[in-house]
Each structure stands twice: as C-alpha cells, then as structure tokens.
Amino acid sequence: MDQQLTVGAAQVDITPPVGTLLAGSLEPRTSTGVDNPLYASAVVIESGGQRLAIVALDLIHLDRGFGGDEAVNLASEATGIPADHICYTCSHTHTGPYTRKRQQQHQDSAWVGALPQRIAAAVIGANDRRVPATVSRCRAFETRIQQNRRIRFKDGRHVNAWLVNNPANDDLQAVSTAGPVDPEVGLLAFDDLDGQLLAVLYHFALHANSDFGLQFSADYPGVVSSRLREAFGDQVVPLFLPGCCGDINPTHSRDPQTTGGLLAERMLPALQERYPMEGPLPLGARKRLVTVPLRDLELNQDERLARCGWAPRLNEVFREGQAILRAEGITQVDTWVQAFHLGDTAFVTLPGEVFVDWQVHIKEASPFPWTFPIALSNDALGYLITRDAWEGGGYEALINVGTFIDVAGVDLMVDRDLEMLRQLHRRHSTDMRG
C-alpha cells in the first residue's frame, strides 16, 4: 500500500453579517464591525490509503444536532472521507455569533442555515488541494499567559477569579488556585516536498476570551494566525486545536494582541527548527456515540448562586436556563467522542469546555507517547468539569443551558476516549511490527 503522505488545506470565510448578536457573555451584544474574519479552516491528511479531515472553526461552539453533524455528513458525501474520520472543533471565541440550538432567538437564521455547507466547502477544498507532503512534530512551552480561573477557599468552596470580591467570602482565607495549568504547546507542521509550509495544527489549553469587544474577532488564535503567515507566507493555513481550557483564562484580560503575540513568540522558533518525521506514518481514527447523564435538574441552586457572587439579575439567567432544561423533559443526551492518530501522535476529542485536570489525566493514561485532547469538538455540551469542581461549586458547577452535564458523564466520555486510544495503539503497534 502506498505510504506517501499527502496533505491539503483550505479556509472558508464564515463571518456573519455585521449586526448579528455576539455570544460569550451572559447577555448578548450587538456586533458593530469585523476586527478580523472568522474562518472554517480545514486540513485533509492521507496516509496508507486512509484519509482524515480536521476542521477548526472560529466559533464559540457548535451543537452536533444544529449543523455539526450535517456539515460532517455533507463533507463525507462530497469527498468520500468516512464521517468517522472527520472532526470539527471550535476555538471558543467570545466575539463570534450564537450557535446553540437553545439560543435561536439571538441568531441570524440565514447565516446559521448556510453554515454546514460552508464548513463542508472547507473540507472539500482541502481534499482537492492535497499534495505529497512531510510532517514535523514540534513542541513549545508558554507560561506567561495562562491562569487557572478558580480560587479554592479554606472551607473547600471554589470561586471564579472575577467574582472573588463577593462579600460572602470576606471572612474566608483563600488557599490556592483550584487546579493546574498545562503550558505545553503541541504542533504538527505540514510542508510540501519543496519545503513550503502548508498548514500548522497547534494545540494549547487557554480560553479564547481575551477579546470582549463589539467586533467579530477570532481572538488570540487570529493573532497567532497572522504571525504565522507573516513568518512563513500567506499560503499557510493555521488550525487552532483548543486543549482542555474550561477553567483556564488569559492573564492579559481584553488584550488578544498580547496573548496571541506571546504565544506566537514561543511557537515560531519551534516551527523554524522543524524536522520531518520519518515514515511510514500510519493513520487511524475511531468515533463513538455515547449516552451521558445530565445534572440533577431539580437541584435548588440558591446556595450555589449565593456563593458565586453574580449580580441578582444575572442569577435569574441561571434560573431561567434551568427551567428551560426541565421543560425539555430529558435526563440524558447522546454525543460524540473520537480518537485519531498520525504515527505516534494521537488526539482525542471531547464535546465541551473541559477542565484541564482531564487533559492531565488523558495525557498520563494514553498509550501513545504524544497525546493531545481537543475540547469543544463534534458537539456543544458546555462545561465538562471534575468531581472536585462540582463539590467546590462556582460558575461552571451551576445548572444552565451551558452547564448541564453530570460529572459521571464526563468520566464516561474520557473512559471511552482512552479505550479508543488503546484500540488504535494496538493496531498501530501491529502495523509497525509487520
């Protein structure tokens, strides 16, 4: 079987009309312009007769049943790439449009309706542009721009950093941050056979919420994209793969230029020194539908809300969100988890804003020497937290349209990801021996 690696990359502009409401805060804001465009950026990789498509979207999230599955199926039908070998992920920019089914009142329906075709067009374009290529794995560390955004107090409660001045906490000493950070930046760089950089996949665990302006913006990943093109040419298609960043915020608030600039400053030397990996590089992918439970929708949230410290009118947002979930009458949801690898470098996906402790666990437990968990992928189930975070409370441990999956469901998704990694690793090991 031909082991030649081929790679293609493409981008499609998915910026909504100016005036569309912006997501990313408890209350909508009206967009007034475009700071930088929002893209669907795709790469298609072929190795050993197998193809894989990855799409990075400059969106806050995308429900599988509200355009996500449709986009994957359209791309699969047009290219012949199996749907199990197509992954989409969202940057989680807080200066993009609403894309959740439960928030249709805030959306431009025509734009939403056309989105699956635009995402599929990016995959089709990348597939059509495939050329013989090499891949380099690089790594950097960035320690200046991350902070765990939850503070642990002496009685065990967790409070979000922007709410720590709540008078309810005045008589309590803070102990530490409530979790770690992961400063590793994982990179896969794809070059044509003339050494021209075609695409870069970069993985980093940091919320894309450093820009809360009124113009459409890809946030700090957009800044990184600009820096990469300045260094390597306009042909480069960068794809941001968000790590488990549900509890990780930028240290430079409302300053995406600094955040993105510092991250690019670490990435560029690693990319400039890239060296192609030797083949063959087997490619494999698996995808599973899992059923996960919701949190107890009958839970009285009053005490949790009081400890959080939101303004009283914002507390009503959570009560209304809980009522919406109750009215739907469901106690569980079906969602996707996925695993794929290129050689000894593996990825798994989780469908929401995952806490970084899960990333640490997956990296440690994976049988592959290099593993990168991608959050906000293939669905939009809100915050995926730990048992410790649920018991500690805080914003992400409330019940709302973006905070509703039980910890047992997160545990199940992670177990399924690791199970698929073990299956892929056994197959990879057999291929390499034989």
C-alpha positions as CSV (number, residue, x, y, z in Angstrom):
1,M,0.0,0.0,0.0
2,D,1.3,3.5,-0.9
3,Q,2.6,5.1,2.3
4,Q,3.1,8.5,0.7
5,L,1.7,11.3,2.9
6,T,-0.5,13.8,1.1
7,V,-1.9,16.9,2.7
8,G,-4.2,19.7,1.6
9,A,-5.5,22.8,3.5
10,A,-8.2,25.4,2.8
11,Q,-10.2,28.2,4.5
12,V,-13.7,29.5,4.0
13,D,-14.9,32.8,5.5
14,I,-17.8,32.2,7.8
15,T,-18.2,35.7,9.3
16,P,-21.8,36.6,9.8
17,P,-23.4,39.9,8.8
18,V,-22.5,42.9,11.0
19,G,-25.3,43.5,13.4
20,T,-25.6,39.8,14.3
21,L,-25.5,39.3,18.1
22,L,-22.3,38.2,19.8
23,A,-22.1,35.2,22.1
24,G,-19.7,34.8,25.0
25,S,-21.3,36.6,27.9
26,L,-24.5,36.1,29.9
27,E,-26.2,38.8,27.9
28,P,-26.0,39.3,24.1
29,R,-24.1,42.2,22.5
30,T,-24.7,43.6,19.0
31,S,-21.7,43.4,16.6
32,T,-20.6,46.7,15.1
33,G,-17.9,45.5,12.7
34,V,-15.2,43.0,11.9
35,D,-11.9,43.2,13.6
36,N,-10.7,40.0,11.8
37,P,-12.7,37.5,9.8
38,L,-14.0,34.2,11.2
39,Y,-12.9,31.1,9.3
40,A,-13.6,27.4,8.8
41,S,-10.0,26.1,8.4
42,A,-9.6,22.5,7.2
43,V,-6.7,20.1,6.7
44,V,-7.1,16.7,5.0
45,I,-4.3,14.2,5.6
46,E,-3.9,10.9,3.7
47,S,-1.5,8.2,4.7
48,G,-1.5,4.5,3.9
49,G,-4.8,4.8,2.0
50,Q,-6.6,6.4,4.9
51,R,-7.8,10.0,4.9
52,L,-8.6,12.2,7.9
53,A,-10.2,15.7,7.9
54,I,-9.9,18.2,10.7
55,V,-11.8,21.5,10.7
56,A,-11.1,24.4,13.1
57,L,-14.0,26.8,13.4
58,D,-13.8,30.4,14.7
59,L,-17.0,29.9,16.7
60,I,-17.8,29.7,20.4
61,H,-19.2,26.1,19.9
62,L,-21.5,24.1,17.6
63,D,-24.2,21.6,18.5
64,R,-24.0,18.3,16.6
65,G,-27.7,18.5,16.0
66,F,-27.7,22.1,15.0
67,G,-25.4,22.0,11.9
68,G,-22.5,20.0,13.2
69,D,-23.5,16.5,12.1
70,E,-24.9,18.0,8.9
71,A,-21.6,19.6,8.0
72,V,-19.7,16.3,8.6
73,N,-22.1,14.3,6.5
74,L,-22.0,16.8,3.6
75,A,-18.2,16.8,3.7
76,S,-18.2,13.0,3.8
77,E,-20.6,12.6,0.9
78,A,-18.6,15.1,-1.3
79,T,-15.1,13.7,-0.6
80,G,-15.6,10.0,0.3
81,I,-13.9,10.5,3.6
82,P,-15.7,8.4,6.2
83,A,-17.7,10.5,8.7
84,D,-15.8,8.7,11.5
85,H,-12.6,10.3,10.0
86,I,-13.9,13.9,10.1
87,C,-13.5,16.1,13.2
88,Y,-14.6,19.6,13.8
89,T,-13.6,21.8,16.7
90,C,-14.4,25.4,17.8
91,S,-11.9,28.0,19.1
92,H,-14.5,29.2,21.6
93,T,-14.0,32.8,20.6
94,H,-16.3,35.1,22.7
95,T,-16.6,37.6,19.9
96,G,-18.5,35.3,17.4
97,P,-22.2,34.5,16.8
98,Y,-24.5,32.3,18.8
99,T,-24.5,28.8,17.5
100,R,-26.5,26.8,20.2
101,K,-30.0,25.5,19.3
102,R,-31.4,26.7,22.6
103,Q,-30.4,30.3,21.7
104,Q,-32.0,30.6,18.3
105,Q,-33.7,33.9,19.3
106,H,-30.2,35.5,19.2
107,Q,-29.2,34.2,15.8
108,D,-29.2,35.1,12.1
109,S,-31.2,32.2,10.7
110,A,-30.0,32.6,7.1
111,W,-26.4,32.5,8.3
112,V,-27.0,29.5,10.5
113,G,-28.7,27.7,7.7
114,A,-25.7,28.2,5.3
115,L,-23.1,27.2,7.9
116,P,-22.9,23.4,7.3
117,Q,-22.3,24.0,3.5
118,R,-19.5,26.4,4.3
119,I,-17.9,24.0,6.7
120,A,-18.2,21.2,4.1
121,A,-16.7,23.5,1.5
122,A,-13.5,23.9,3.6
123,V,-13.1,20.2,3.8
124,I,-13.8,19.8,0.0
125,G,-11.2,22.5,-0.8
126,A,-8.6,20.9,1.4
127,N,-9.2,17.5,-0.1
128,D,-8.9,18.8,-3.6
129,R,-5.6,20.6,-2.8
130,R,-3.8,17.5,-1.4
131,V,-0.1,17.2,-2.5
132,P,2.7,15.0,-1.4
133,A,4.0,16.3,1.9
134,T,6.0,15.8,5.1
135,V,5.0,16.3,8.7
136,S,7.1,17.6,11.6
137,R,6.1,17.4,15.3
138,C,7.3,20.3,17.3
139,R,6.7,21.4,20.9
140,A,7.0,24.7,22.9
141,F,6.0,25.9,26.3
142,E,4.2,29.1,27.2
143,T,3.9,30.1,30.9
144,R,3.1,33.8,30.7
145,I,-0.5,33.9,29.5
146,Q,-2.4,31.2,31.5
147,Q,-4.1,31.2,34.9
148,N,-6.5,28.7,36.5
149,R,-9.5,30.9,36.9
150,R,-10.9,29.2,40.0
151,I,-9.8,30.0,43.6
152,R,-10.1,27.4,46.4
153,F,-11.0,28.8,49.8
154,K,-10.3,27.3,53.2
155,D,-13.8,25.7,53.6
156,G,-13.4,23.9,50.2
157,R,-15.5,26.3,48.1
158,H,-14.3,27.3,44.6
159,V,-14.9,30.9,43.4
160,N,-14.2,32.2,40.0
161,A,-11.4,34.8,39.9
162,W,-13.7,37.6,38.6
163,L,-16.1,37.0,41.5
164,V,-13.8,36.7,44.4
165,N,-14.8,40.0,45.9
166,N,-18.2,38.6,46.8
167,P,-18.9,39.7,50.4
168,A,-19.8,36.1,51.2
169,N,-16.1,35.3,51.0
170,D,-14.8,38.2,53.2
171,D,-14.2,36.0,56.3
172,L,-12.6,33.2,54.5
173,Q,-8.9,32.8,53.6
174,A,-8.1,31.7,50.0
175,V,-5.8,28.6,49.9
176,S,-4.7,28.2,46.2
177,T,-5.9,28.0,42.7
178,A,-8.4,25.1,42.4
179,G,-6.5,23.3,39.6
180,P,-3.3,23.3,37.4
181,V,-2.5,24.7,34.0
182,D,-0.8,22.9,31.1
183,P,1.8,25.1,29.4
184,E,2.7,22.7,26.6
185,V,2.1,23.8,23.0
186,G,1.8,20.9,20.7
187,L,2.5,21.4,17.0
188,L,2.2,19.4,13.8
189,A,3.6,21.2,10.7
190,F,2.9,20.1,7.2
191,D,5.3,21.0,4.3
192,D,5.1,20.3,0.6
193,L,8.1,18.5,-0.9
194,D,9.8,21.8,-1.7
195,G,9.8,22.7,2.0
196,Q,7.0,25.3,1.8
197,L,4.8,25.3,4.9
198,L,1.2,24.4,4.1
199,A,-0.6,24.0,7.4
200,V,0.0,24.0,11.1
201,L,-2.0,22.3,13.8
202,Y,-1.4,23.8,17.2
203,H,-2.8,22.7,20.5
204,F,-3.0,24.8,23.6
205,A,-5.2,24.9,26.7
206,L,-6.4,28.5,27.0
207,H,-9.8,30.1,26.8
208,A,-10.3,32.3,23.8
209,N,-12.0,35.1,25.8
210,S,-9.3,37.8,25.8
211,D,-11.5,39.9,23.5
212,F,-14.9,41.1,24.7
213,G,-15.2,43.9,22.1
214,L,-18.1,44.6,19.8
215,Q,-16.5,43.5,16.6
216,F,-16.2,40.0,15.2
217,S,-12.9,38.6,16.2
218,A,-11.1,35.2,16.2
219,D,-9.5,36.4,19.5
220,Y,-5.9,35.4,20.2
221,P,-5.9,32.5,17.7
222,G,-6.5,35.1,15.0
223,V,-3.4,36.9,16.1
224,V,-1.3,33.7,16.1
225,S,-2.6,33.0,12.5
226,S,-1.4,36.5,11.4
227,R,2.1,35.9,13.0
228,L,2.5,32.5,11.3
229,R,1.6,34.0,7.9
230,E,4.0,36.9,8.4
231,A,6.8,34.4,9.1
232,F,6.0,31.6,6.6
233,G,3.7,33.1,3.9
234,D,0.1,33.6,3.1
235,Q,-0.3,30.1,1.9
236,V,-0.2,28.7,5.5
237,V,-3.5,27.5,7.0
238,P,-3.2,27.5,10.8
239,L,-5.7,25.4,12.8
240,F,-6.1,26.1,16.5
241,L,-7.0,22.9,18.4
242,P,-8.2,24.0,21.8
243,G,-7.0,22.0,24.7
244,C,-8.9,21.4,27.9
245,C,-9.3,25.0,28.8
246,G,-12.7,25.2,30.6
247,D,-11.0,26.6,33.8
248,I,-8.0,28.3,32.1
249,N,-8.2,32.1,31.4
250,P,-5.7,34.5,29.8
251,T,-3.7,36.6,32.2
252,H,-3.9,39.5,29.8
253,S,-7.6,40.3,30.0
254,R,-9.2,42.0,27.0
255,D,-5.8,42.0,25.2
256,P,-5.7,39.4,22.4
257,Q,-2.8,41.1,20.7
258,T,-0.5,40.5,23.7
259,T,-1.9,37.0,24.4
260,G,-1.6,35.9,20.8
261,G,1.8,37.6,20.3
262,L,3.4,35.9,23.3
263,L,2.1,32.5,22.2
264,A,3.4,33.0,18.7
265,E,6.7,34.1,20.1
266,R,7.1,30.6,21.6
267,M,5.8,28.8,18.6
268,L,7.9,30.4,15.8
269,P,11.3,29.2,16.9
270,A,10.0,25.6,17.3
271,L,8.5,25.8,13.8
272,Q,11.6,27.3,12.3
273,E,13.6,24.4,13.6
274,R,11.1,21.7,12.5
275,Y,12.5,18.5,11.1
276,P,10.3,16.0,9.2
277,M,9.3,12.8,10.9
278,E,10.4,9.6,9.2
279,G,7.7,7.3,7.7
280,P,5.7,5.3,7.4
281,L,3.2,7.2,9.5
282,P,0.0,5.0,9.8
283,L,-3.2,6.9,10.2
284,G,-6.2,5.7,12.2
285,A,-9.4,7.0,13.6
286,R,-12.4,5.9,15.7
287,K,-15.6,7.6,16.7
288,R,-18.3,6.6,19.1
289,L,-21.7,7.8,20.2
290,V,-22.1,7.8,23.9
291,T,-25.1,8.5,26.2
292,V,-24.3,10.8,29.1
293,P,-26.5,11.9,32.0
294,L,-27.5,15.5,32.9
295,R,-27.0,17.1,36.2
296,D,-29.9,16.9,38.7
297,L,-32.3,19.5,37.1
298,E,-34.4,19.6,40.3
299,L,-31.5,20.8,42.4
300,N,-32.1,24.1,44.3
301,Q,-29.4,26.4,43.2
302,D,-29.9,29.2,45.7
303,E,-26.9,28.4,47.9
304,R,-24.6,27.8,44.9
305,L,-25.7,31.1,43.4
306,A,-25.1,33.0,46.6
307,R,-21.6,31.6,46.9
308,C,-20.8,32.5,43.3
309,G,-21.4,36.2,43.7
310,W,-23.2,37.1,40.5
311,A,-25.4,40.2,40.5
312,P,-29.0,39.3,41.4
313,R,-30.4,40.0,37.9
314,L,-27.8,37.6,36.4
315,N,-28.8,34.9,38.8
316,E,-32.1,34.9,37.0
317,V,-30.3,33.8,33.8
318,F,-29.3,30.6,35.6
319,R,-32.8,30.0,37.0
320,E,-34.3,30.5,33.6
321,G,-31.8,28.2,32.0
322,Q,-32.6,25.5,34.5
323,A,-36.3,25.9,33.7
324,I,-35.6,25.5,30.0
325,L,-33.8,22.3,30.6
326,R,-36.6,21.0,32.9
327,A,-39.2,21.8,30.3
328,E,-37.4,19.7,27.7
329,G,-38.0,16.7,29.9
330,I,-34.7,14.9,29.2
331,T,-32.2,13.4,31.6
332,Q,-29.5,12.3,29.2
333,V,-28.1,13.2,25.8
334,D,-26.2,11.3,23.0
335,T,-22.9,12.8,21.9
336,W,-19.7,12.0,20.0
337,V,-16.2,11.1,21.3
338,Q,-13.4,10.5,18.8
339,A,-9.8,9.4,18.7
340,F,-7.3,9.5,15.9
341,H,-3.6,9.4,15.3
342,L,-0.8,10.0,12.8
343,G,2.1,7.8,13.6
344,D,2.8,8.0,17.3
345,T,0.9,11.3,17.8
346,A,-2.6,10.9,18.9
347,F,-5.7,13.1,19.6
348,V,-8.9,12.6,21.4
349,T,-12.0,14.8,21.3
350,L,-14.5,15.9,24.0
351,P,-17.7,17.8,23.2
352,G,-17.5,20.8,25.5
353,E,-15.4,23.1,27.8
354,V,-13.3,20.6,29.5
355,F,-11.4,21.2,32.8
356,V,-7.7,20.9,32.5
357,D,-7.4,18.1,35.1
358,W,-9.0,15.8,32.5
359,Q,-6.2,16.8,30.0
360,V,-3.6,15.9,32.5
361,H,-5.3,12.5,33.1
362,I,-5.6,11.7,29.4
363,K,-2.0,12.6,28.6
364,E,-0.8,10.5,31.5
365,A,-3.0,7.5,30.7
366,S,-2.7,7.4,26.9
367,P,-0.7,4.5,25.5
368,F,0.7,6.9,22.8
369,P,3.9,8.8,23.6
370,W,2.2,12.0,22.4
371,T,-1.5,12.7,23.0
372,F,-3.4,16.0,22.7
373,P,-7.0,16.2,24.0
374,I,-9.1,18.5,21.9
375,A,-12.0,20.3,23.6
376,L,-15.2,21.8,22.0
377,S,-15.3,19.1,19.3
378,N,-18.2,17.5,17.5
379,D,-20.8,18.9,19.8
380,A,-21.5,21.6,22.4
381,L,-22.3,20.3,25.9
382,G,-21.0,23.2,27.9
383,Y,-18.7,22.8,30.9
384,L,-17.3,19.3,31.4
385,I,-16.0,19.5,35.0
386,T,-14.4,17.3,37.7
387,R,-16.0,15.8,40.8
388,D,-13.8,18.2,42.9
389,A,-15.1,21.2,40.9
390,W,-18.7,20.1,41.4
391,E,-18.3,19.8,45.1
392,G,-16.4,23.1,45.3
393,G,-19.1,24.9,43.3
394,G,-18.5,28.0,41.2
395,Y,-19.9,29.3,37.9
396,E,-19.2,26.1,36.0
397,A,-20.9,24.0,38.6
398,L,-24.3,25.7,38.2
399,I,-27.1,24.5,36.0
400,N,-27.9,26.4,32.8
401,V,-28.1,25.9,29.1
402,G,-24.3,25.8,29.0
403,T,-23.7,23.9,32.3
404,F,-25.7,20.7,32.5
405,I,-23.6,17.5,32.1
406,D,-23.1,15.4,35.2
407,V,-19.6,14.5,36.2
408,A,-20.4,10.8,35.7
409,G,-21.0,11.6,32.0
410,V,-17.6,13.3,31.7
411,D,-15.9,10.3,33.3
412,L,-17.7,8.1,30.8
413,M,-16.6,10.1,27.8
414,V,-13.0,10.2,29.0
415,D,-13.0,6.4,29.6
416,R,-14.3,5.9,26.0
417,D,-11.6,8.1,24.6
418,L,-8.9,6.2,26.4
419,E,-10.5,2.9,25.3
420,M,-10.3,4.0,21.6
421,L,-6.7,5.2,22.1
422,R,-5.8,1.7,23.4
423,Q,-7.5,0.1,20.4
424,L,-5.7,2.4,17.9
425,H,-2.4,1.9,19.7
426,R,-2.7,-1.9,19.4
427,R,-3.4,-1.6,15.7
428,H,-0.5,0.9,15.3
429,S,1.9,-1.4,17.1
430,T,0.9,-4.4,14.9
431,D,1.3,-2.3,11.8
432,M,4.7,-1.1,12.8
433,R,5.9,-4.7,13.5
434,G,4.5,-6.1,10.4
